[in-house]
Amino acid sequence: MILKIAGPFWKIIPKQLRRWLTRRLHTTFTISAAGIITNEEGKVLLLDHVLRSTASGWGVPGGFIGLAEQPDAALRREINEETGLDLADIRLHRCRTLYRHVEVIMTARAVGEARVNSPEIKEVGWFSIDDLPAEMEECEKDLVRRAIRKSQ
């Protein structure tokens, strides 16, 4: 009923007002870019994050996407800020929604040497998919394994 009444008016409302209304009426999300990054040996870069909310800090690198920033640019920025690495061959792996958070997951190849470059990171490590940290969450291990197998 409400759509029958509001629908015709929606089409004549100026675009900027429609955008403003849409953003006020819809649930907001946070969005991040994460990377499954490999080196020349095919090992995966994992970071021991200080701020990770799980018992283990180990996980794939990434961070929040800034205003008007593209996911691949956000991933490049975050990786460089946290490890000093540059990235090549960035490809979209998948997107997933975790409650009110959207995560854009990409694969990439590392260029350079990884080092702890941020107070947000305790340690960097390269791991084979058969030797991921035992305390790492199983769902994240599965994400890494699927991405690596898909890219081979």
N, C-alpha and C positions, 0 to 999 in steps of 0.2 A: 504494500500500500504506500509506504513512505517513498519507495523508489519511483512509483508512478507519479507522485507529486513532485519530488525533488529532481528527478531525472531531467526533465526539460530545462529547468533552471540551471542545472549544473553545466549544461552545454553553453549557456550564454554568459556565465560568470567569467570574468577575465582570467586568463591563464595564471597570472601571479597569485590571484586570490584562491583559485583552485589548488595550486601548489601549497599555499599557506594553510588552507583548511585540511588538506590531505595530511600534511606533516603534523598538524595538531590533533587529528582524530585517529591516526594509526599508532600502534605500539612502536616505540623506537627500538632500534637494534644497535649493537656495537658491531664493528666489522674489522677483521684483521687479515693479514697475509702471513702464511706460514710456508716454509720451504723444506722440501726433502732434497737435500743437497749432497751430491756425491763428489768424491775426489777421483784421481786417475786410477786408483786401485779398486774403485767401485764401493768404497766404504761410505757410510752415511754420517754426516755431521750432526752431532747432538750437543746440546748445551745444558749445563747444570745451572738452572735459573734460580736466582735468589727469591724472586717473587712468585714462583709457581705455587699454586695453592695445594697441590697434592703432596703426599709424604715424600716422594722422590722428586727432586728438581729436574731430573733428566727429561728432555723432550726436544722436539724439532724447534728450530729457531723461527722467529717471526715477531710480529708486533702489530699494533693498531695502525690502520690506514688513516692518513691525515685528510683534512678537508681538500677536496678536488684532486687528491692523489690517486693515481692508478695502482692497482694491486701489485703489478710487477715492479713499479718504481718504489713502492713501500717496502717490498721484500728486499730489493737492492739496498735501500737506505738502512733498514734494520740490520741486515747482515753485516754491512760495512761498519755501522756504529758499534755492533756487539763483538765482531771478530776481526775486522780489518779486511775481510775477503771481498773480492768482486765476484760477480756471477755471470755465467754464459749459458746459452741454450735454455732460457726460462720457458717452461711450458705449463699450461694449466693442467692440473691433475684432477681436481674436483672441488666442489663447494659443498659445505655442509653447515647445517644449522644446529647449534647447541643452545637450547633454550632461547634466550633473546640475543644470541651472538651468532654472526655469520662468519665463517672462516673460509677464505679462499686459499686453497692448498696448491702449491706449484712444485714442480721439480726443476732442478737446475744443476749446473756443473760449477764447482768451485774453481776460482782463479786466485792463486796466491797461497799464503800460509795463514792458517787460522791461529788466533791468539785471543786471550781474554782482553777485550778492549773497552769494557763497560763495567761499572759497579753492579749492574743487574745480573752479571754472569760470574759464577764461581769457577767454572771449568769448561773447557771445550774438549771434545773427543771425537775420534773417527771410529765407527763400529761397523763390523760386517752384520748383515741381517740375521745371521745365525748366532751372533754374540752381542745382542743388545743388552743394556744394563738390566739386571734381574729385577730391580725395584721400579723400573719404568712401567707405566700403566699398560695393560694388555691391549686396550683399544688403540693406543698410540703405536705400539709395536706392530699391530696388525696394519695400521695405516701405512707405516713405513714399508713393511714387507710387500704389500699390494702395489704401492707406487713403484718400488724397485723392480718387481717382477713385470709390471706393465711396461716399463721403459726399456726392458732388455730385449 
